[in-house]
Each structure stands twice: as C-alpha cells, then as structure tokens.
Amino acid sequence: MAIYAVHIQDSELESLGEAAFVRQAFDWRAFWFGPLWLAWHGLLAGLIAWTAAYAALIAASRSFLSATAAIAIALALQILLGLEAAALREAKLSRQGYRLAEIISAGSRDEAEARFFHELQSPRAAPAGDYFVPPAANS
C-alpha cells in the first residue's frame, strides 16, 4: 500500500473537488524523465536548477571529470529528483494556498480518492475545515 497526502485549498465543499493527492514514494517518472516531469508539474525553479546542474556536469566532464564519475553524478541527481519529487509538488501546492488535509493509505490513487471522499460522507467524519482535530481521549 502507498501513502497519499491529500491537499485542499479551503475548507469549503467546493474546493474538495480540487483536492490534490500526492503519493509519498519514489517517483519513477521523475527519475526517468526529469526535465519533462518538472515541466509537466510546472516546477520552473526545479527545471532551472536541473538544467544548471546538468550544464555544470557537462562542462566539468569535458575538462576534468571522468566519464564514469559524470555518469555516477548524473545518476545521483536523478535519484535525488525521484526521492524529492513529492516534496517538490507539495511545496508548489503550499505556495498556491493548499494545505495538508489528510494522510491516506491506499493501493492506488483511485482508492485513495474513494476513501477520502467516503470518509467525508460518513456520519463520523468531522465537518469540512476541522481536519487534524484529535479524537477525545478515552481515559
């Protein structure tokens, strides 16, 4: 099972349709397609940093870095992007005014969405906007 962070903009019911589900795991798409993934998600600062890092790596490999070292560094940069992909998306969502609403464990994104919206409809669910209210102690 995967862990999904659910981000919403407001506590209003209308904003729940705009909820963003971010999988908390290594992102293979970011690893394999780094600049395309960054552009697809609108992460311009990340794309600029990625381009600068690879430009510096190419310049270094032409002058004093061996091919093996350049490949190892490039692989390390891609692994770092794959590991930090969720954090980059969450930082962008935070800048756009989203806030963390819930953490859900599910087998797929569709299942995470179904669980999130089902919990909102259940009678035990807290009213919209009252996320992270700890349950009363049973002691």
Residue, then its C-alpha position, 0 to 999 in steps of 0.5 A: m500500500a502507498i501513502y497519499a497526502v491529500h491537499i485542499q485549498d479551503s475548507e469549503l465543499e467546493s474546493l474538495g473537488e480540487a483536492a490534490f493527492v500526492r503519493q509519498a514514494f519514489d517517483w519513477r517518472a521523475f527519475w526517468f524523465g526529469p526535465l519533462w516531469l518538472a515541466w509537466h508539474g510546472l516546477l520552473a525553479g526545479l527545471i532551472a536548477w536541473t538544467a544548471a546542474y546538468a550544464a555544470l556536469i557537462a562542462a566539468s566532464r569535458s575538462f576534468l571529470s571522468a566519464t564514469a564519475a559524470i555518469a555516477i553524478a548524473l545518476a545521483l541527481q536523478i535519484l535525488l529528483g525521484l526521492e524529492a519529487a513529492a516534496l517538490r509538488e507539495a511545496k508548489l501546492s503550499r505556495q498556491g494556498y493548499r494545505l495538508a488535509e489528510i494522510i491516506s493509505a491506499g493501493s492506488r490513487d483511485e482508492a485513495e480518492a474513494r476513501f477520502f471522499h467516503e470518509l467525508q460522507s460518513p456520519r463520523a467524519a468531522p465537518a469540512g475545515d476541522y481536519f487534524v482535530p484529535p479524537a477525545a481521549n478515552s481515559 
